[in-house]
Amino acid sequence: MHKILKIVVAVLSLIGIISLFRIIAKGEEEVKALAAAGDTSLLEPMAWMAYIILALTVVLVVFFIFTNLFSGGGNIKNTLIGLGAFALVLIIGYVVSGGDPLVGTPTYAYDDVLATEGQSRLVGAGLVAFYILSVVAIVSMIFSGVKKLIK
C-alpha cells in the first residue's frame, strides 16, 4: 500500500509540476486573456489535479476512520459526540448569520461576483462557525497550559 501511494503521489506531483510550468511559461497576462476569452485548457489540468487530490484525500481519510473506528481502536460514542458538537456549531453559525443586510435585492455583488441571499448566508455561517471553533481551540490551549503549570 505504501509503495502504491508513493507512486501515485509521484505521478500526481509530476503532472502538477508540468501544469504549473506551462502556466508560468505563458505569463500572467496571456493566461488572463485566454481565460477571459473562455479558453481554460491551460488551467484545467491544474484544477483536475486539485479535484483528484481532494477526492483521494477524502477517500483515504474516510477509509482509515472507519477502519480504526470499527477495528476496536476507536470509540464510536466519542466520535458521534464530536460529530454532533461540530454539527451544532454549524447550525448555530447558520442561525446567527443573517446573510447580507441588503434585503430585497435578489443578488449581491462582492467584487463583481454575484451571490444570492442563501449563498451569502452560508458564507456568513461558515465565518461564524470558524470564529466559534477558533475561540474553542484558543480556550482549550490556554486551559491546557494553565493545567500543566498547576501540576
N, C-alpha and C positions, 0 to 999 in steps of 0.2 A: 504494500500500500504506500509506503514511504517513497519507494523508487518511482512509482507511477505518479505520485503527486509532484515529485521533483521534476519529472519530465514535463508534466502539464504546466507547471509554473515556468519552466524554461521556455517552452513554446509560446505561452501567452506573453511572457516578458519580451521575447524576440519580436513578436508581431506588434506589440505596443511600442517598442523602441523604433521599429521601422516606420510605423504610422506617425510617430512623433517627429522623426527626422524628415518625413515627407511634408508635414505641416510646416515645420521650421524652414525647410528649403524654399517653400513657396513664398513665405513672407506674410506678415500680418495684413497688409493692405490687400494683397491678392486673395488671401483666404476670405477676408471680409467681403470683397467684391464678388467672389464666387458664391458665398453663402447668400448674399443679397439677391443674386440672380437666380437662386434656387438650386444651384449645383452644390450638393453636400457630399459628393462622392469622396472628397478628400477627408472629411471629418467623420464619415460613417464608420470606418474601421475602428477608430478610437472609441467611438460610442458603443459599438458592438462588443469591444473588449471589456468595457466597463460593465455592460449588461451581463456578459458571460462570467466575469469575475464575481459580480454581485450574486448571481444565481448559484455559482459553485460555493461561495461562502455561506449563503443561506442554507443550501442543501447539507453541507458538511456540519454546520452548527446544529441544525435540527437533528441530523443523524446521531451526532455524538451526545446531544442532550438526551434523546430517547434511549440510546444505548446505555448511558450512565444511569439514567433515571430508573429504568426497569431491570438493570442488572444487579440491583441491591446497593449500588454506590451512592444513590441519591435518595432524598426524602420527598415523596410526592406531595405530602401535606405542605411542607415548607415551600415547595415550588409553586403550588397552587395559591398559597397565601401571597407570595411575591408577585405572581401574575395578577391576582385580584387587586393588590395595592397599586400596581402600575396602571391597571385599567381604571381604578378610582381616580388616580391623578389625572389621567387623560380626560375622564368625564368631568372632573372639576374644572380643568382647563377649558373645556368646551363650553361649560355652563357660564363660567366667569367671563370668557371673551365675548365681546359684543359685536365683533366684526368691525366694519367701517362706520364712522359716525354719519356718513353721507347717505342716510336712508332716503329712499325714494328714487334713486337712480339705479338702473339695472346692472351697471358695471362700474368699476372703479379703475382709475388709471394710476399705476405706480411706475414711474419712469417709462411711460409709453407702453406698459404691459397691462392689458385689461384683465380684471378679475371680478368674478361675481361676488355677491354678498356671502354666499356659502364658502367660497374659496377664501375670502378674507377672514371669515370666522375660523376656518380650520387653521390658517396661518397663525392667528391670534391664540388659538387653543394650543398649538404647538409651542409657541413662545411662553405662554403661561405655564405649561407643563414643564418646560425646560427650566424656568425660574424656580418652580416648586422643587424639582429634583436637584437643582443646584444648591438650594438652601438646605435641603435634607442632607446632601453629601457634605457640605461645609460644616453643618452642625455635628454630623457623626464623626468627622475628623477631629473637630475640637473636643468633643466628648471623649473620644478615644485617647487623645493626647493628654487631657486632664486626668483621665482614669489611670494612665500609665505613670504620670507624675505622682499621683497619690500613692500608688503601690511602691 
